[in-house]
């Protein structure tokens, strides 16, 4: 199988980004009036890990980005990037995304057609473009969905979403330990 060069991969990535921004396969974009844009990304060169959440926060829907990136480090995702820095996680080799590309009204769970459409239309394209050797799911819902719908075998890890840690700050130390353990397990997977 031919390995795609980094420049070509970035070109594919940008093309995918433009398609997602124009997506109208469901009514989420219009219902939250989100200005959906990609943030600066890391890790789409391959040999990467995907960190995947459920959806962008509804509270910031007017400037919603359907991925996480360091430009969110001053917002709610700041606790995530603080933790990743603390455990020396290689963010430059990590691709950040969400299963649902638009915010969900009032941060509700997605309807079946919303998540299935986004997963089949967009997430799988991201997955094959990144070609990760592992996925870290932020939260139980994301983990369960990926576990039940991924047809490609790739190690899948579950960790609490950073919004849970913000609500339960006494759990931060345990959360750091889970990140460390996941990092060790991913390193073992990569070395096989």
Secondary structure, 3 states (H helix, E strand, C coil): CCCCCHHHHHHHHHHHHHHHHCCCCCCHHHHHCCCCECCCCCCCCCCCEEEEECCCCHHHHHHCECCCCHHHCCCCCHHHHHHHHHCCCCHHHEEEEECCCCCCHHHCCCCHHHHHHHHHHHHHHHHHHHCCCEEEEECHHHHHHHHHHCCCCCEEEEECCHHHHHHCHHHHHHHHHHHHHHHHHHHHHHHC
